[in-house]
């Protein structure tokens, strides 16, 4: 965010010493030069949650959450084929927000918080810093950290992904220490003025830091240094239930719609998007022993004839589906939503969008426990993850009186009682496919990291079933891929390819197929 302050001009006409003396009072004659540290926070928290949704339009094509039906220049023919848009900033909103929207503002907030001994605010600031590096390295691989936010530089050297992961851990470790301090100027009321997620509840920010650390450490699953016991320990110190979910509410009062949900009908960012066959088949019984998921009719959108369909990435627009069988958009309509009409799930103007959920963390715990050979812990965490995600779906469909009905306790119990869903012997295929469902439409960064960790189509070592059941990359890949699947997003065009090309060349970023280069974290 840019620093904006109220103007106050006092006695200008009475100044006898001239204009230059007046200007000496302030380097900016139109505004005071100091800002309360907590006032930096709201906009940065907004971007921490909302920015991944901007990029989710494109990442969601890689992971086959949805597909665009646009007949014009379309993400379907670039991102939908695991490619990118040349000479475009598409897919780089988080890059922009980490380096610019947060950027110097976060530096200033943290500097003031430290000087004033506001350890709680500083802890939140370090969480924001950790989020930025985690999000960017997971999307792009090598990123600029050591030389970032340095106004004396015009060219910036990239740091390795290994360093980025270590820096995230250092920041979160520091945040955990700070968020346990009670001395200095720690003040819940002061923090709450800018805290639009937890309203100043320092204990919940502490849990969030542990959760972020758990996700970071779990990404090492392909490396010999992977420590599943530590992952579980971090999850256990994180969220205790859905009450701890990190949710951002969108009040919907701004005339420019900036405080409305990015996925909502008023902003109309995905009016032309439709759910895929992949997510549909995970929920309609095709991939789970014929058991229909009660969340299907509460998360996905029916066709005009009431049936549920999904799009195939290997077709254009709606393929061969006629007008009655084409899935409605995520709002539940064929086209633009009329004023005052209800929407669905996370796609209402005032839907609360999560940054992290208890269900997500329980899936992480289940995966780590299974890798330790602890079936009992894995099964308990997995069952809890599905159960609490059903509760999450019910809650989100009440955010603004959305159309889907609530999932009853009886339907929830029957679903969890099925051995096709909660089996006697749990496998990675169960965990990761169900985690995909729980992260659909919001957890794009973590979802894509999961799919790359398992190379999109890896087989479960126990059952031989594909880890992500039924997933298949598009048969026709983007031209620049050279037949390879996507592994990263190219850095932001208008900052890196225009102004920082020499540094990009060092890491191979000028190659047309750079987006297919495997990342350090997904390799042994």
C-alpha positions, 0 to 999 in steps of 0.5 A: 500500500502507499502511505496516505495521510490527511493534509493540514495547512496551518497559517500559510498566509501568515508566514513572513519567512517565505515559502522555503521556510514553510517547506522546511517544516516537512519534506512533504508539505501535503502530509505529516511524515509519521504513521502509526505502525499498526495502520500499515497492516490492513492492506498487507493482510488483504494482499496476503489472502487476496493476492494468491486468488489473483494468481489462482486464475492461472495456477488453477489451470495448471492444477485443473481446478477450472478452465476458461471458456473464453473464445478470445485470447484465453488462459485455456490455450496458454495456462490450460496447456501448462504454458504462460502468456508472453510479455504479460504480468499474468500469474505474477500478482504475488510477485508485484504485491510482495515487492511493491504492495508490501515492499517498503511498507513492511520494512517501515512497519517492522522497523517502527514496531521494533523501535517501539518494542511492539513485539506482537506487531513485529511478530505478525510483520515477520509472518508477512515477510515469511509468507512473501518469500514462501509464496514467491519461491513456491511459484517461481523458484529462485527469487530476489531476497538479499538485495530486495527493497534496496533503493540504491540498486537498479539490478538485483541478483537472484537467490537460490530456492534453498536459501529462500526456504531457510530464510522462511524458517528463520523468519517464522522461528523469530516470529514464534519467539516474538509472539510469546513475549509479554513485555515492551509495548505488547498491546492486543488493542493496538494490534487489533486496530490493523488486524483484520484476520484475528482482531489482535489475538496474538495466540492465534498468530502464534498458531499460524506461524507454527502452521506455516512452518509445518507446510514449509517443512513438509515440502521437503518430502522428496529430500533425505532431510525430510523430518516428518516428526517435526512436521507433526510437532509443528502441526500440533502446535498450530490450529486446534480447530476450525475456530483458528482458521485464518479467514479474511472477511470482505465487507463489500462497502467500497464504491470501487469494489476493492473490498469485495471478494475477488471471486465474487460476482460483482468483481466478475473475475471468473464468470467465464470459468467452469469446473473441470472433469478432474475435480468433478470425478474426485467428488462424484464417486468415479475415483472413490468407489462410487461414493458420492461426496455430499460436498459436491453439490455445495462446492461445485455448480450444476448445469442448467438441467441440474446435472453436474458436469466438468470440462475436459482440458483437451477440448476448447470452450465447452467441447461437445456439451450442449447448452443444457449440459454445460456446467454453470459458472461458479456462481451457479448461473449461465452468465452474469449474476443479476443484482441481489441474486445468491451465489455459491460456496466461496464465490459470493461477494462477502465469502470469507477466504482462508489463508490457512485452515485446520483441515489443510493442516490435518491433511499435512499431519496425515501425510507426514504420519503415513510417511513415518509408518504411523497408520493410527495417527495418519488415519485420525488426522485424515478423518478429522481433516475431511470432517472439519472441511465439511464443516468449513463448507457449511460455514462458507455457504452461510457467509452471505446466504448462498444457495446450497443447503447445509450438509446434515450430520447424517450425511456427513456420518454416512460419508465418513463411514464408507471404507472407500473414503475412510479405509482400513489401510490409509494411502497417500492417494486418499490423503492427497486427493482429499486434500485437493478437494479441501483446497479447491478454489482457494489453496492454489499455491499449496495445491500446486506444490503438492502436485509437483512434489508428486510429479503430477502423476506419481503412483501411490507406493502401496496401492499403485493408485495414482496419488492424484486420482485421475489427473492427466496433463493436457495431451497438447502442451504449450509450444515452448514447453518442448513436451515437458510439464510446467514446474514454475511460473516465469518471474514478473515480466514488467520488472524482471524481463524488462529491467533485470534481464542480466540477472535472469540470464544467470539463472536461465530465466531467458530460456523459452522453456524456463517454466519447465525447469524443475525446482530444488525443493521438489528434487531429491 
